[in-house]
Amino acid sequence: MLVELEVRSNRRAEMIDITDRVQEAVQRARVEDGVCHVFVPHTTAGLTINENADPTVVQDILATLERLVPWEGDYRHAEGNSAAHVKASLMGSSLTVLVEKGNLQLGTWQGIFFCEFDGPRRRRVWVKVLSEK
């Protein structure tokens, strides 16, 4: 079963915690034990797992990515969003999380983040949950 989540961003760059929504997709799939694949079909957005307890972690990640890959630069891509493409590649477009007893197996402080780098936009995230049986 493929579940499509809609994610709306409000800024050019932001990280949106989608952990609860992915967990809901796992519950709808009624998979007790298996894996959950999360995929973003966009070239200027990504996914990551990181701390979701302290919002300053997200702020630090976004600030560091902006220093590493500034929006303005010596880019050739005519659309003007090359930095977003690079940041999305650094984060990656997919994640796999183990599912045990119907729950995502994340660490105490871990959450799943949708990473927007060319917003604000309306985006899609695909979630596929597979049973080990």
One Martini backbone bead per residue (centre of mass of N, CA, C, O) as a GRO file, in nm:
protein
  133
    1MET     BB    1   0.093   0.039   0.026
    2LEU     BB    2   0.041   0.367  -0.088
    3VAL     BB    3   0.128   0.677   0.063
    4GLU     BB    4   0.018   1.018   0.038
    5LEU     BB    5   0.174   1.311   0.130
    6GLU     BB    6   0.112   1.640   0.227
    7VAL     BB    7   0.337   1.925   0.197
    8ARG     BB    8   0.365   2.249   0.349
    9SER     BB    9   0.543   2.530   0.283
   10ASN     BB   10   0.664   2.874   0.399
   11ARG     BB   11   0.964   2.851   0.304
   12ARG     BB   12   1.247   2.806   0.145
   13ALA     BB   13   1.368   2.695   0.429
   14GLU     BB   14   1.273   2.375   0.578
   15MET     BB   15   1.179   2.168   0.862
   16ILE     BB   16   0.944   1.895   0.867
   17ASP     BB   17   0.765   1.715   1.086
   18ILE     BB   18   0.650   1.363   0.987
   19THR     BB   19   0.627   1.130   1.189
   20ASP     BB   20   0.321   1.098   1.253
   21ARG     BB   21   0.235   1.051   0.956
   22VAL     BB   22   0.400   0.795   0.914
   23GLN     BB   23   0.278   0.633   1.145
   24GLU     BB   24  -0.008   0.635   1.027
   25ALA     BB   25   0.068   0.470   0.775
   26VAL     BB   26   0.147   0.219   0.931
   27GLN     BB   27  -0.130   0.170   1.064
   28ARG     BB   28  -0.294   0.148   0.796
   29ALA     BB   29  -0.121  -0.108   0.696
   30ARG     BB   30  -0.098  -0.327   0.927
   31VAL     BB   31   0.205  -0.347   1.022
   32GLU     BB   32   0.408  -0.505   1.249
   33ASP     BB   33   0.655  -0.624   1.064
   34GLY     BB   34   0.922  -0.421   0.905
   35VAL     BB   35   0.913  -0.165   0.653
   36CYS     BB   36   0.978   0.191   0.592
   37HIS     BB   37   0.927   0.388   0.310
   38VAL     BB   38   1.067   0.709   0.221
   39PHE     BB   39   0.966   0.949  -0.042
   40VAL     BB   40   1.093   1.210  -0.263
   41PRO     BB   41   0.966   1.358  -0.581
   42HIS     BB   42   1.211   1.581  -0.549
   43THR     BB   43   1.495   1.802  -0.634
   44THR     BB   44   1.436   2.034  -0.376
   45ALA     BB   45   1.407   1.788  -0.174
   46GLY     BB   46   1.407   1.611   0.149
   47LEU     BB   47   1.551   1.376   0.390
   48THR     BB   48   1.553   1.319   0.754
   49ILE     BB   49   1.718   1.215   1.055
   50ASN     BB   50   1.646   1.374   1.372
   51GLU     BB   51   1.607   1.593   1.605
   52ASN     BB   52   1.271   1.671   1.777
   53ALA     BB   53   1.307   1.834   2.062
   54ASP     BB   54   1.509   2.062   1.948
   55PRO     BB   55   1.477   2.337   1.737
   56THR     BB   56   1.787   2.419   1.713
   57VAL     BB   57   1.878   2.193   1.531
   58VAL     BB   58   1.734   2.283   1.276
   59GLN     BB   59   1.862   2.563   1.264
   60ASP     BB   60   2.155   2.458   1.239
   61ILE     BB   61   2.124   2.301   0.980
   62LEU     BB   62   2.024   2.531   0.796
   63ALA     BB   63   2.266   2.722   0.848
   64THR     BB   64   2.487   2.529   0.747
   65LEU     BB   65   2.379   2.487   0.460
   66GLU     BB   66   2.396   2.788   0.383
   67ARG     BB   67   2.704   2.810   0.415
   68LEU     BB   68   2.777   2.576   0.216
   69VAL     BB   69   2.498   2.659   0.031
   70PRO     BB   70   2.436   2.924  -0.114
   71TRP     BB   71   2.203   3.080  -0.296
   72GLU     BB   72   2.433   3.251  -0.382
   73GLY     BB   73   2.620   3.181  -0.688
   74ASP     BB   74   2.826   2.996  -0.924
   75TYR     BB   75   2.578   2.913  -1.115
   76ARG     BB   76   2.423   2.751  -1.412
   77HIS     BB   77   2.142   2.722  -1.344
   78ALA     BB   78   1.871   2.895  -1.481
   79GLU     BB   79   1.647   2.881  -1.244
   80GLY     BB   80   1.798   2.963  -0.950
   81ASN     BB   81   1.811   2.659  -0.765
   82SER     BB   82   2.084   2.507  -0.704
   83ALA     BB   83   2.103   2.495  -0.397
   84ALA     BB   84   1.858   2.306  -0.365
   85HIS     BB   85   1.979   2.065  -0.515
   86VAL     BB   86   2.225   2.022  -0.334
   87LYS     BB   87   2.078   1.987  -0.061
   88ALA     BB   88   1.907   1.746  -0.148
   89SER     BB   89   2.150   1.561  -0.203
   90LEU     BB   90   2.263   1.567   0.086
   91MET     BB   91   2.004   1.440   0.221
   92GLY     BB   92   1.802   1.304   0.037
   93SER     BB   93   1.509   1.098  -0.090
   94SER     BB   94   1.545   0.860   0.136
   95LEU     BB   95   1.396   0.619   0.371
   96THR     BB   96   1.456   0.367   0.630
   97VAL     BB   97   1.230   0.203   0.860
   98LEU     BB   98   1.166   0.024   1.115
   99VAL     BB   99   0.915  -0.226   1.207
  100GLU     BB  100   0.763  -0.272   1.539
  101LYS     BB  101   0.467  -0.338   1.652
  102GLY     BB  102   0.361  -0.086   1.458
  103ASN     BB  103   0.643   0.073   1.492
  104LEU     BB  104   0.863   0.299   1.472
  105GLN     BB  105   1.228   0.274   1.485
  106LEU     BB  106   1.320   0.516   1.698
  107GLY     BB  107   1.479   0.721   1.866
  108THR     BB  108   1.408   0.922   2.124
  109TRP     BB  109   1.502   1.197   1.936
  110GLN     BB  110   1.372   1.100   1.675
  111GLY     BB  111   1.295   1.227   1.341
  112ILE     BB  112   1.104   1.301   1.055
  113PHE     BB  113   1.219   1.501   0.777
  114PHE     BB  114   1.117   1.752   0.578
  115CYS     BB  115   1.314   1.916   0.314
  116GLU     BB  116   1.314   2.246   0.230
  117PHE     BB  117   1.472   2.448  -0.064
  118ASP     BB  118   1.203   2.577  -0.264
  119GLY     BB  119   1.017   2.779  -0.129
  120PRO     BB  120   0.706   2.780  -0.126
  121ARG     BB  121   0.519   2.460  -0.106
  122ARG     BB  122   0.371   2.178  -0.259
  123ARG     BB  123   0.407   1.842  -0.147
  124ARG     BB  124   0.540   1.507  -0.171
  125VAL     BB  125   0.500   1.193   0.011
  126TRP     BB  126   0.613   0.861   0.011
  127VAL     BB  127   0.460   0.560   0.158
  128LYS     BB  128   0.605   0.232   0.229
  129VAL     BB  129   0.479  -0.075   0.362
  130LEU     BB  130   0.651  -0.371   0.473
  131SER     BB  131   0.632  -0.698   0.528
  132GLU     BB  132   0.806  -0.981   0.655
  133LYS     BB  133   0.558  -1.191   0.559
   0.00000   0.00000   0.00000
